[in-house]
């Protein structure tokens, strides 16, 4: 069987990047950029005043050789208004933060360092005026035409601000995948409907939907399939034609009613792998179709579903957006832990601060479940760590990869 690292590598190498689309700037947050962005103008595009106060020429008086401390106010320069001109070298212009520096001025003194009486501003004796005081020069932050952003960036607030400053009302990004979450099994009953003693609630679908929404994938639907092969074949054909990604839960092991792998193969989905040397989640199946559609078939036990989703599906979805793989955070175990199975072991953990072995200010405290069906034990955990195959005992302080839910 594959190791988790080998399975991840196969997922990433099998995924095609989705095509670009153009969206409005107001919808760009969280999307992945697909275009080069250059500066529209110098930033700032003019000599910009950084304080409310007065602007004047800081050159010394030609007669006395000193800089005057009293200046008659000759006008008001508002932010967003065309630049005024200083018509008298001994005068000043009242200026607002963000305004263009008036022509003929090179110094700004903030209002809290002034005394204004009868239209005359006096500079405090503790201030020594100098050129470009409280002025941000044109082009200080960046120049027109300067490269600002490249394709592959996941846009946050800082990127969107740069896009707006570059004058872009719309931006080219990777199209989000159309995702369908599919549960399988006759035993599953929708929340809110009557249930028999031998049935269980359809909880995996909603756990997966929540995880996808948290990760920024909003175009997600969900459906359910009974354990009937002909019906499954017909519906999966429709789903594959309608969505970019199918995330299935259940029906992938060796049981009599585990029809998912053979059904996907019959529909032209090429198996990339089936089974990973791990616990939980050993029976996971993954495949792709010639048109780039991808199917992740996860084991149906809730802990297995969530672990495989986080470990393999989310990296695959990010690859479809054109994002590079992200290395997991590394944390230290806060307690000794014995790994028994000869498989990679995914251990749910809570995070605690401090301790002599803390990495990034936290340690991982084991919170093992009672089995892959025990989703209740996941309450209070922040994710899981990946431990090497056993049998072995890992001492407190061992550095391990951590994956958040």
Steps between C-alpha positions, in 0.01 A plus 500: 500500500599861450630716782308822571781701340483289184122527486518879539757523222276298268203724577697816429647363176161381376305823546452747214479871576152638437451767231502874577202729527462875545317628808435836659753637749247479781485118463875443474588425864613141544530435127822403319642760262561402136646822358798729536427830676711814451485842659258732324676813634772594742402435862432746638421666167599846637693646791253408775441685826503261799377738773229763545685829541670763286730470198767753413847538345765396754782705342655768728401865476744654244553810716540353851614146405243336727173315441203713605280368781190703413310452174184666374251235379431567132258214420377151580610188310236229539557133424382418149525861379740624228828639640510861609813708451682691770491858368702660781825334612444613858144363516351154552204292391284302740508134390304184577632146536510329159498825305744578223789719617439856371742622235787694651480317836734230629421471871192427713466577870214321681224704654585392856838677462339828395336800658256674265394856574315734264591297192868469588656163591795495739724193514598374846858582604575129550453429128778541244341501152683308227431398139245220455400494864162318526484459122501170315675554166342395173595139415633429850295176525515390137540612141262491205539174309671326790403128533276464802330158493555177305270206424459243775439739789197430720355845541460650846415856610850632423493357147152640433619844611784479249260389225277797571798738502597362160160611369360149444121480533513132399767235534579163343503212749477121495143380480386331820430128465141382487496239777246235590516318835343155467422264786415133441320239707147378572558553871525880479205726586484876449498713818145598592335192351364204702766238570497133592711341772723327240567817299744790547493866413656632178760710679807460278354713221453796730843461659659503154289798389608693810868422440476606136324825588764576762768445233332750266315264263147632471367336181416168667189280479426170669312182408441147627517162326342176616692174478346399167753465216280595204366811668850592615635462145231722349527774760879509511502540122289815538712625789827453312365694203370783720783557752877541495558304820312220674574434867340171598468356848449127545485194275875471431609202711466125439138447603224347288334839451817708440425585137669839470844405354364269229223747412741791459730283288206400280428869441849570370661622819854362496614364835813679619514309828290292734612455862765688695716360776334702774254485786233623487403522133683204345240423225505846337460500119597779261465534124470745212322509166650602165312831512668594830213404730620358833339258745611457860330196654551512877428228756161547663603502865483863617856534632637338183295735284624815673863387516511408130321820406757711678803292403427442129187671369573857610855490355348368175245780491772757560702347215194541275509871581867519403630535855830335596488231769526639852726328750320401821579672827737307725425459868647308790308225676412611850488142632653161424287300257512135396429422133391139465395436136771460230331784312531877497278613784288815500447608860246771597653757734419805704746788506641631825728795563846486648704208616868435453443341158267765360535580130333819372374554855291179515526129565271224371323298767369159383126443506458158338153393391343166585504415129438656161128522571550703819446854372384623842856470632606756240321773696757734649777392263658746259626246248723195484868409485659247267704234682737244345403134484526289813556320709689782668472740791552867414631701795368840601673764292500299175443740208210391279294652214172658608188546285221723627137408442 
